[in-house]
Amino acid sequence: MLGFLSGLGNVRGGRSGWNRRRSSVRSSVEYDAICDVSVKSAKGGEERRVGDLWDVRSDQKAAVVFLTHFGDFTSWELGQQISQKISIFDEKDIPVICIGLGSVDNAQKYSQLLSINKSLVFADEPGNCHTALGFSKGFAPDADVNAYVKLLPMLAGIGSPGTIQEVLRGYTGDRRAKPIFTSPNLFDVLGTGFQRPFELATLRLGNMRSILQNWDELKPKETEQLTWQGGAIVFQGENVIFKHVDTGILTYADVDKMLKAAASFTGRNDTGDGGVIEAAAVSTEP
């Protein structure tokens, strides 16, 4: 698991609250790794520097989601959750930036099918962000084997920790998770207020149909990227306040946790991998 010490520096209190003194703040390892990477917008194909996608100078918070390829189950489920929550992020002035593996055409088709504003979606065709951040490249990344073949053991959890549990959860339900479909619906006979058995599996079946119908317009040009995993980072300026690293297929970040971290950062960083990294050194000087 990746676990970087982020956001070292001093913070001094001012009349209006806590204000970072940029002269004494050192950027995070993650920001340094990707800030100069170029990605292309799904809205017209404009090339943008990642470090320019949010207002770093004013310490703006931003939720940066590193999708897998645009025809992957992970990207679709995550995109659907983001679409449902985007108005809340907007209300809190927290931009959501989705960077996926594939071409601008792939990104545009993904945005269209999931009704996500194209201005939020960016294509990283070479996968430079994912490589720079050290995200998993799946089962036997150095083996000279077709990526479609490598997907088979990954779906069985080999080289893809957590996938089997996620697949099973789709059938067994999850009382700790929110329902997927709005009531009233057929799943209400099994109860309400939680994710019912087969509810998530039903969503995934619908996603599979849509993906297969549009596969040629969604699949990445680089076949090896079929097995690559992603992650999510919430930045405040150049510093990390939340980080999740996908361990395998369907083990994507919890959008509610991302939103909570961005909206109520209190000085500790949730790494999303079972550990917590300390935030910036803080001066309690009045």
Number of C-alpha atoms within 10 A of each C-alpha: 15 13 16 15 17 22 26 17 18 18 19 14 15 11 7 6 9 14 13 19 12 15 8 11 17 16 17 18 16 21 20 16 16 18 15 14 16 20 26 21 23 26 16 12 16 12 13 15 13 20 17 12 16 22 15 16 11 12 16 16 26 27 25 22 27 29 29 30 34 29 28 23 18 23 25 24 18 20 23 14 15 21 14 11 14 16 12 13 18 11 9 12 13 22 20 22 21 23 30 29 34 25 27 23 16 27 31 25 19 26 21 13 12 14 12 18 14 18 15 17 25 32 27 23 23 16 21 16 25 24 15 13 19 16 19 21 21 25 21 14 16 8 9 7 11 11 20 11 11 20 19 12 13 21 18 16 19 18 22 24 19 19 20 18 13 17 19 14 18 19 15 16 18 17 14 9 11 12 20 16 16 9 11 9 9 10 18 15 9 10 13 16 13 17 23 26 19 17 21 24 18 15 14 18 12 11 17 17 11 14 21 13 11 16 16 12 18 23 21 25 16 15 14 16 21 23 25 24 29 31 22 25 25 27 26 23 23 28 27 28 29 26 27 26 24 26 22 27 29 25 23 24 21 14 18 12 14 24 22 11 21 23 15 8 16 10 14 15 23 24 23 23 14 9 11 16 19 16 20 22 13 15 12 10 8 9
